[in-house]
């Protein structure tokens, strides 16, 4: 007997879900490419990409085919066993990056938790139990576990949950002198996003990233790059560190890795990985064959000249359109970012209108994001059609006009 289908709508959310989100008033039910439809059949152009997740759009046929094929073969085995999709995915990530070892998990938080634990464990085993300081940055975001939210430089996400993990120091982003003032031989790691996503779509400067690498080398600390949002082609390179001429010691990736299916990875070297042993860390679902099979297909598609070069072309179209809107309505002070992780900074007189613009955009049929109080964020599919960009920008312009006229 088929299970009874329960009728639900946006009002149902307020009665059944933990109140930690404030979702839009419409409920998406279908997606194809960069278009989404809600319960009433209204169409939206998706410039949000599930917060930089659906890098190949909604229901990409190759991902759907892999989901069906692997779903009829093997879903889950646990880490008591290995499996072919996980081994293939790890091999491809290693071939495409600096890495020599991979750990799979389910979310960016889990990947970062693994990275931070590994950095401290490596320092403890190789140097001293007292070499535990982590340097991170104001406005950084690394996840929602207690450890990762404490490393993140936004107290609004970490305050109120009891004692935080100790020996974490925050300094201003893109300020190398501030790092030099706090780094010492007790530092085990510097943790940084090459492009701060939640913190306002702020790219690191080359001088800053290269300086961090040199400071880590000088103090025998590990450089940990959080590429949960900036990785997997988002910047126009497979990973954003490639723009900076540096090599990290540990890198995390998630979001776009599965093209919408939950999966994450932490990448590192033989030498660092060697301190770990069976039982030191783990994840029940990490390396799940269904997730890894889908991620392998996503990697195969994204890591191609066609897609990566196309990101640069789409970046130019987004920036040109946003610049034109900014000039027409005198609303943006800056358009910044890399690839298809773009932030349009509201002028001070409009800074309070970010949420209003987001909601008005939804009314006009375009899904966008914010990044902080005064930045409109765009993280669409890496293969979004140019015609969708054009139409979405026209809808955004109407939304901005609506807000400014209110």
ChimeraX attribute file (.defattr): number of C-alpha atoms within 10 A of each C-alpha:
attribute: neighborCount
match mode: 1-to-1
recipient: residues
	/A:1	3
	/A:2	4
	/A:3	5
	/A:4	6
	/A:5	6
	/A:6	5
	/A:7	6
	/A:8	10
	/A:9	11
	/A:10	13
	/A:11	10
	/A:12	10
	/A:13	14
	/A:14	13
	/A:15	9
	/A:16	8
	/A:17	9
	/A:18	8
	/A:19	9
	/A:20	6
	/A:21	9
	/A:22	8
	/A:23	10
	/A:24	12
	/A:25	12
	/A:26	16
	/A:27	14
	/A:28	16
	/A:29	11
	/A:30	14
	/A:31	18
	/A:32	13
	/A:33	20
	/A:34	26
	/A:35	19
	/A:36	21
	/A:37	18
	/A:38	14
	/A:39	14
	/A:40	10
	/A:41	11
	/A:42	12
	/A:43	18
	/A:44	22
	/A:45	27
	/A:46	29
	/A:47	25
	/A:48	21
	/A:49	27
	/A:50	21
	/A:51	21
	/A:52	27
	/A:53	26
	/A:54	26
	/A:55	30
	/A:56	26
	/A:57	24
	/A:58	23
	/A:59	17
	/A:60	16
	/A:61	13
	/A:62	14
	/A:63	23
	/A:64	13
	/A:65	14
	/A:66	19
	/A:67	19
	/A:68	13
	/A:69	14
	/A:70	17
	/A:71	15
	/A:72	10
	/A:73	11
	/A:74	13
	/A:75	14
	/A:76	17
	/A:77	14
	/A:78	15
	/A:79	14
	/A:80	6
	/A:81	8
	/A:82	13
	/A:83	17
	/A:84	12
	/A:85	21
	/A:86	23
	/A:87	16
	/A:88	14
	/A:89	23
	/A:90	23
	/A:91	16
	/A:92	14
	/A:93	19
	/A:94	17
	/A:95	11
	/A:96	13
	/A:97	16
	/A:98	16
	/A:99	21
	/A:100	17
	/A:101	19
	/A:102	24
	/A:103	21
	/A:104	27
	/A:105	27
	/A:106	22
	/A:107	21
	/A:108	26
	/A:109	24
	/A:110	25
	/A:111	28
	/A:112	33
	/A:113	23
	/A:114	21
	/A:115	27
	/A:116	22
	/A:117	13
	/A:118	22
	/A:119	27
	/A:120	23
	/A:121	21
	/A:122	24
	/A:123	24
	/A:124	16
	/A:125	12
	/A:126	12
	/A:127	14
	/A:128	15
	/A:129	13
	/A:130	14
	/A:131	24
	/A:132	22
	/A:133	23
	/A:134	24
	/A:135	21
	/A:136	26
	/A:137	25
	/A:138	18
	/A:139	20
	/A:140	25
	/A:141	26
	/A:142	31
	/A:143	21
	/A:144	17
	/A:145	14
	/A:146	18
	/A:147	20
	/A:148	23
	/A:149	23
	/A:150	25
	/A:151	32
	/A:152	25
	/A:153	24
	/A:154	19
	/A:155	13
	/A:156	8
	/A:157	15
	/A:158	20
	/A:159	12
	/A:160	9
	/A:161	8
	/A:162	8
	/A:163	10
	/A:164	15
	/A:165	12
	/A:166	12
	/A:167	14
	/A:168	20
	/A:169	19
	/A:170	21
	/A:171	18
	/A:172	15
	/A:173	23
	/A:174	21
	/A:175	15
	/A:176	17
	/A:177	12
	/A:178	13
	/A:179	23
	/A:180	12
	/A:181	9
	/A:182	13
	/A:183	21
	/A:184	17
	/A:185	16
	/A:186	19
	/A:187	24
	/A:188	29
	/A:189	28
	/A:190	25
	/A:191	27
	/A:192	25
	/A:193	28
	/A:194	27
	/A:195	27
	/A:196	26
	/A:197	29
	/A:198	20
	/A:199	22
	/A:200	24
	/A:201	27
	/A:202	22
	/A:203	20
	/A:204	19
	/A:205	15
	/A:206	16
	/A:207	13
	/A:208	18
	/A:209	23
	/A:210	16
	/A:211	19
	/A:212	24
	/A:213	20
	/A:214	15
	/A:215	20
	/A:216	22
	/A:217	12
	/A:218	12
	/A:219	15
	/A:220	18
	/A:221	29
	/A:222	26
	/A:223	25
	/A:224	27
	/A:225	28
	/A:226	29
	/A:227	27
	/A:228	30
	/A:229	31
	/A:230	33
	/A:231	26
	/A:232	29
	/A:233	25
	/A:234	29
	/A:235	27
	/A:236	29
	/A:237	24
	/A:238	21
	/A:239	23
	/A:240	25
	/A:241	24
	/A:242	13
	/A:243	14
	/A:244	15
	/A:245	10
	/A:246	15
	/A:247	18
	/A:248	19
	/A:249	22
	/A:250	27
	/A:251	30
	/A:252	30
	/A:253	27
	/A:254	33
	/A:255	27
	/A:256	32
	/A:257	29
	/A:258	26
	/A:259	30
	/A:260	24
	/A:261	21
	/A:262	22
	/A:263	28
	/A:264	28
	/A:265	27
	/A:266	27
	/A:267	26
	/A:268	24
	/A:269	17
	/A:270	11
	/A:271	11
	/A:272	19
	/A:273	18
	/A:274	10
	/A:275	15
	/A:276	13
	/A:277	8
	/A:278	6
	/A:279	6
	/A:280	10
	/A:281	11
	/A:282	13
	/A:283	15
	/A:284	13
	/A:285	16
	/A:286	24
	/A:287	31
	/A:288	25
	/A:289	25
	/A:290	25
	/A:291	29
	/A:292	29
	/A:293	25
	/A:294	28
	/A:295	27
	/A:296	25
	/A:297	20
	/A:298	23
	/A:299	21
	/A:300	11
	/A:301	16
	/A:302	25
	/A:303	18
	/A:304	14
	/A:305	12
	/A:306	11
	/A:307	19
	/A:308	22
	/A:309	15
	/A:310	16
	/A:311	25
	/A:312	19
	/A:313	15
	/A:314	22
	/A:315	20
	/A:316	13
	/A:317	16
	/A:318	21
	/A:319	19
	/A:320	13
	/A:321	18
	/A:322	22
	/A:323	18
	/A:324	15
	/A:325	20
	/A:326	21
	/A:327	12
	/A:328	12
	/A:329	12
	/A:330	13
	/A:331	21
	/A:332	24
	/A:333	14
	/A:334	15
	/A:335	20
	/A:336	18
	/A:337	23
	/A:338	21
	/A:339	26
	/A:340	29
	/A:341	28
	/A:342	28
	/A:343	27
	/A:344	25
	/A:345	26
	/A:346	22
	/A:347	17
	/A:348	12
	/A:349	8
	/A:350	14
	/A:351	16
	/A:352	13
	/A:353	19
	/A:354	23
	/A:355	17
	/A:356	14
	/A:357	23
	/A:358	23
	/A:359	19
	/A:360	21
	/A:361	26
	/A:362	21
	/A:363	18
	/A:364	21
	/A:365	22
	/A:366	25
	/A:367	26
	/A:368	24
	/A:369	23
	/A:370	24
	/A:371	20
	/A:372	18
	/A:373	15
	/A:374	21
	/A:375	27
	/A:376	24
	/A:377	29
	/A:378	25
	/A:379	26
	/A:380	29
	/A:381	27
	/A:382	31
	/A:383	19
	/A:384	22
	/A:385	12
	/A:386	13
	/A:387	9
	/A:388	16
	/A:389	20
	/A:390	14
	/A:391	14
	/A:392	24
	/A:393	22
	/A:394	15
	/A:395	22
	/A:396	25
	/A:397	22
	/A:398	17
	/A:399	23
	/A:400	22
	/A:401	16
	/A:402	15
	/A:403	17
	/A:404	14
	/A:405	7
	/A:406	5
